[in-house]
């Protein structure tokens, strides 16, 4: 691990991000657990312009849970958004999101001005849940199954990352991995750039902060090769760029020489 004044200063400023991990283990009868349908889920669609772009979002609300999916999501979401935007004000709108974790069946009406809304029913896929239980990451409840559906979670993702040496502690890890599109290819990109990453929580944090092979390579050329994963996460969280790292290192060295 390299030691520099800049990294020492950053370590004092910010601790490495950590993700909560469940200590509870899956009960022996988890595979037999049945998850019930959820009704009265509300959905809305809005299309808002802002300087430099447009936000096109499907939003879902159930109890105290809020989730949103943008137009940059999966193909099925883009098709739904396109259909909503072509609907006339007052026209009935209906759509299904059928995924591995379950199916969301929604209906409502277009409201004009780029808006629409209505209600949904969610039917979880209990076979999918049973497969997660066999992998020791059974969802806690139907709300978890809904979240897994909205982020389009796949069993293949669990198996691929597990095969690459990463351990899932609970279904929350799968929700985070799916929402951020964390893949073995991403892990390989980091490792090829010299970052040793073995923990799934570190991989998730790195992806959330947009640590990638290009940034790592640029940092190495700026004088910071062989970063530890915690250092990379800390520096990225603070918005450290290769150019900033070079300039700050010069300043710190100058201060050290004066002292």
Secondary structure, 3 states (H helix, E strand, C coil): CCCCHHHHHHHHHCCCCCCCCCCCCCCCCHHHCCCCCEEEEEEEEEEEEECCEEEEEEEEEECCEEEEEECCCCHHHHHHHHHHHCCCCCCEEEEEEEECCEEEEEEEEEEECCEEEEEEEEEECHHHHHHHHHCCCCCCCHHHHHHHHHCCCCHHHHHHHHHCCCCCCCHHHHHHHHHHCCCHHHHHHHHHCCCCCCCHHHHHHHHHCCCCHHHHHHHHHCCCCCCCHHHHHHHHHCCCCHHHHHHHHHHHHHHHHHC
